[in-house]
Amino acid sequence: MPDWVIWAIVAVLLAVGEIFTPGLFFLGPIALAAVAACITAAAGGPVWLQIVLFGVGSFAAVGVLRPIARAHLKMPHALRTGTAALEGGKAVVLQRVDGRGGRVKIGGEEWSARSYVPDEAFDVGDEVEVAQIQGATALVYR
């Protein structure tokens, strides 16, 4: 079997592996390095060059592409809109908040709230952080 076919199979397997491991973006860049080695093999490059190109390409792709991709997966706080913009923000307790309910003030608006951890409770005036918004209820924690 020609070397380029082996590299093509490796690239496809890595790409399929990337599809089944969402969010990691680790195998995709290595698949690109396998494609580079495949092209080198198809052009008649020696095996040692294919392996070196695969190794260097893997490190470079993971070291350069993965940080860029991961930075784009999480939207910056300033670009969020709607309830997503409230998550991670500060709130002040207006009415005692526990696992069953309460009221908080978030950015000038009054919201119904529950504690994110059911056993926690917050008294009036406490500053809390918004963990999540579920419908019209803010889930908060200290």
N, C-alpha and C positions, 0 to 999 in steps of 0.2 A: 504494500500500500504506500503510495507517495506521501512524503512528509506534509505537503500542503493539505492533503485530505485529513490527516490526523489533527493538524492545527485547526482546520475548519470545524471538525467534530468537537474539539475542545472549546472553541469559541461558541458554538451553538449550545453546548451543555452549560457553559457558564452563563450565557444569556438566559436560558430557561431557568437556571437556578436563581438568577436575579429576579425573574418574574415571580417566583414562588417565595421570595424573601422580601416583601415590600418594606420600604422605609429604610433599609440598610444602605443601599447603593454601594455595594462592595464588589459583587461579582461582575457587574456591568463594565466597570473600568478594566478589570482583568480580562474580560472578553475582548475588549478593544485591543489589548496587548497581544492576545492570541491571533486576532485578525492581522495585526502587523507582522507577526511571525509567519502566518499563513502566506501573506503576500511575498515575504522574503523567500520562503520555501518555493513558491510558485515561480519566482524569478530565478531560481537556481542557487540561492545563497547556501553556504555550508551550514550544517547542523549547529555548530558552536555559535554562529552568528544568530541563528533563529532563537536559540535558548537565551543568549545575552539580550537580544532585542525584546524577548518576552519578559525577562526579569526586569530590565530597565523600564520597559513600557508599563509593566504592572505597578512598580513603585511610583513612577511619575504620574500615571493616571489616577491611582488611589490618592497620592499625595496632593495632586492639583485639582482633579475633578470632584472628588468626594467632598472636600470642604466647601467648594462652590455650590454643589448640589444641596448639601445639608443646610447651608445658609439660606437657600431659597425655599426650603421646606417649611420653615417657621416664619410666618409673616411678622414684620416688626410691629410693635405696639402702636406706633403712630399711623400706620396704614389700616389698622382694623376699623371696622365700622359696626354699627348696631350693638347687639349685646356682647359680641366678641371684644369690642373695645373696652368694655367694663371689666372683663376678667383680668385679674392681676392688679386691679386698682384698689384704692383704699375706700373704706366706708366707715361711717360713724353710727353707732347703735342708738336708735331713737326710742325703741321699746325692747325690753328684754328679748334676746334671741336665744333659742335652744333648739333641740331636735324637732320640735313641733311647730315653731314659727316665731315671728317677731317682725320688727321694722328697722330698716337702716336707711341712711341717706348716702347716696352715691352720686357724686358730681352735681349736687344741687337738687336731685330728684329723690323722692321717697319710694322705697321698694319694700315689698314683703321679703322676708329672709328666713332662712333656717341655717342651723350650724352644719358645716360640712361633715364634722365628726359628730354623730348623734348624741354622744355623752357630754359634749361641751356646751357651755352656756356663757353668754356675754351680757353684761349689765349696761344700762344707759350710760352713754358717754364713751364707752370703750371704742378704740379704733381697731378695725378688723380689715382683713383682705378678702376680696371677692375671688373665690376659687372657680366658680362656675355659675352660669345662669341657666335655670331650668324653667322655661315658660316665662312667668312673671315673678319668679322667686329667685333671689340671689342666695347661693350657698356660700357661707363665709367661714373663715377660720382666723385664729390669732396670728 
